[in-house]
């Protein structure tokens, strides 16, 4: 199991943004239709800092409020 950070891909910022938008849309649709799905495959560790930075950027871009996050997590 690899815990090292992968080398950045040569994709442009726009290509990376498009890939992230596509992945988020596909993942959200799959979970809504079929229920819980782990975000990462078995054995694939993703650094918590990378997760936090990415999640924060997604929430900012989507104008999600803390109230809405609470409702999603039932807190």
C-alpha positions as CSV (number, residue, x, y, z in Angstrom):
1,X,0.0,0.0,0.0
2,X,1.5,3.3,-1.1
3,X,1.3,6.3,1.2
4,X,3.4,8.6,-0.9
5,X,2.0,11.5,-2.7
6,X,1.7,10.9,-6.5
7,X,3.6,13.2,-8.8
8,X,1.4,15.9,-10.3
9,X,0.0,15.1,-13.7
10,X,0.9,17.3,-16.6
11,X,-2.8,18.3,-16.9
12,X,-3.6,22.0,-17.1
13,X,-5.6,23.7,-14.3
14,X,-8.7,23.6,-16.5
15,X,-8.3,19.9,-17.2
16,X,-7.9,19.1,-13.5
17,X,-10.9,21.3,-12.7
18,X,-13.0,19.4,-15.3
19,X,-11.8,16.0,-14.0
20,X,-12.8,17.0,-10.5
21,X,-16.2,18.3,-11.5
22,X,-16.8,15.1,-13.5
23,X,-15.7,12.9,-10.6
24,X,-17.8,14.8,-8.0
25,X,-20.9,14.7,-10.2
26,X,-20.5,11.0,-11.0
27,X,-19.8,10.1,-7.3
28,X,-22.7,12.1,-6.0
29,X,-25.1,10.5,-8.5
30,X,-23.9,7.0,-7.7
31,X,-24.3,7.5,-4.0
32,X,-27.7,9.0,-4.3
33,X,-28.8,6.1,-6.5
34,X,-27.2,3.2,-4.8
35,X,-26.3,4.3,-1.3
36,X,-23.0,4.5,0.6
37,X,-19.8,4.1,-1.4
38,X,-16.3,4.5,0.0
39,X,-14.6,7.6,-1.5
40,X,-11.4,5.7,-2.2
41,X,-10.6,2.2,-3.2
42,X,-9.4,-0.4,-0.6
43,X,-5.7,0.1,0.2
44,X,-5.5,3.6,-1.3
45,X,-4.7,6.2,1.3
46,X,-5.2,9.9,0.6
47,X,-3.5,12.5,2.8
48,X,-5.9,14.2,5.1
49,X,-4.6,17.6,4.3
50,X,-5.3,17.0,0.6
51,X,-8.8,15.9,1.4
52,X,-9.4,19.0,3.6
53,X,-8.1,21.4,1.0
54,X,-10.1,19.8,-1.8
55,X,-13.3,19.6,0.3
56,X,-13.0,23.2,1.3
57,X,-12.5,24.3,-2.3
58,X,-15.5,22.3,-3.4
59,X,-17.7,23.7,-0.6
60,X,-16.7,27.3,-1.4
61,X,-17.3,26.8,-5.1
62,X,-20.7,25.4,-4.4
63,X,-21.8,28.0,-1.8
64,X,-22.6,25.3,0.7
65,X,-23.3,26.8,4.2
66,X,-22.5,25.3,7.6
67,X,-26.2,24.8,8.1
68,X,-26.4,22.7,5.0
69,X,-23.4,20.6,6.1
70,X,-25.0,20.0,9.4
71,X,-28.2,18.8,7.7
72,X,-26.2,16.4,5.5
73,X,-24.4,14.9,8.5
74,X,-27.5,15.1,10.8
75,X,-25.7,17.2,13.4
